[in-house]
């Protein structure tokens, strides 16, 4: 009797879980996004679903790319002040409200955008919107808190310097976009932070947190109409300065390298990349598929020579590296496309040679089966980027921020299904073949080839 009862419960649980899975999959393909624009230029987007959670994000088109030499790092510094109290709500009271409601507040600052996110139960969704609105209109900016956060950011910068992967990608962007604001790091130098004060922060917010650069996105069990009314009521008088237009600075890519040799580290961390189109380019999705051709691998995986990627097979059957992962860092009008790997000091030249051999094959001899595998992997990554209200909220925000448009998963899948091996080959030939790469490396780099040798490996002599 007990056995039959357990079997009945097990079947009922599996049936319920299966129904939830189907419903979630249908929402990924069918959920619509409602987008509206207020009279002052602020955009509000909502994707309603039957989730028990609600996620609301405030996207601001600002970051280190919009900073100058004097205020470099101030956007990231504002990140640390965002939830430290408001004029109408003290820091202790805010923290108490967050704890009692179970709300989670996060901030992320990049080179081109800053996003403030509040995650809570659906019942507290409107309170999350209220907190995000206070960041724009009611930030306290006390002198004591500013000095405390300076020490906090200094500590964060110190921790970042101890992370080889973080340092490598910072170096990669600095050398690729040298001489432009896009090459500036997000955290900024300590010499600038010493000069940050209340007036400088308020002036930067007034200049850069303009209505036409703001985007509110809500996902989950939310009401688009309620959000619109709340935001419009609170920010109706938030008028833009016409003369204050976003200046992203020049876009210039330079093939070059930054190598920091440190033999005290057990493994070398290396990133090899090329210039790629930006997020709003029609060539973004095809290159995203090309990025999936190489994929990723690490030594803890099994598989030996059973991997789909030729580079993964080579790494698994030899000691080329400990791990590698493909990356595509897309900005609004440019990007970086390539591979990051961690390897032993004596095998770096072999790994570079295998990477470039894989790239040359993508430009010349990639087959239909490889393209099909890459398309399926790209579909999985896209679907995974929208799984749940939190990821979906960020995906909607990035699409609207960069392209002012939102594409459903079905539309993106349809675009990918149209790709053929000739499309990928021509695109790889355009952006990879015989192009100047950028290299950044940290660690024991004694066997890393010099820049001229790596540049020579970006083409094949063909008859």
Secondary structure, DSSP 8 states (H G I E B T S, - for coil): -HHHHHHHHHHHHHHHHHHHHHHHHHHHHH---EEEE-TTS-EEEEEE-S-SEEEEEEEES-SGGG--TTTTTHHHHHHHHTTS-BTTB-HHHHHHHHHHHT-EEEEEE-SS-EEEEEEEEGGGHHHHHHHHHHHHH-B---HHHHHHHHHHHHHHHHHHHT-HHHHHHHHHHHHHTTTSGGGS-SS--HHHHTT--HHHHHHHHHHHS-GGGEEEEEEES--HHHHHHHHHHHHTT----TT-------------EEEEE-TTSSSEEEEEEEEE--TTSTTHHHHHHHHHHH-EEETT---GGG-SSHHHHHHHTS-S-SEEEEEEEE-SS-EEEEEEEEE-TTSHHHHHHHHHHHHHHHHHT--HHHHHHHHHHHHHHHHHTTSHHHHHHHHHHHHHHHHS----HHHHHHHHHT--HHHHHHHHHHHTTT---EEEEEE--TTS--HHHHHHTTS----
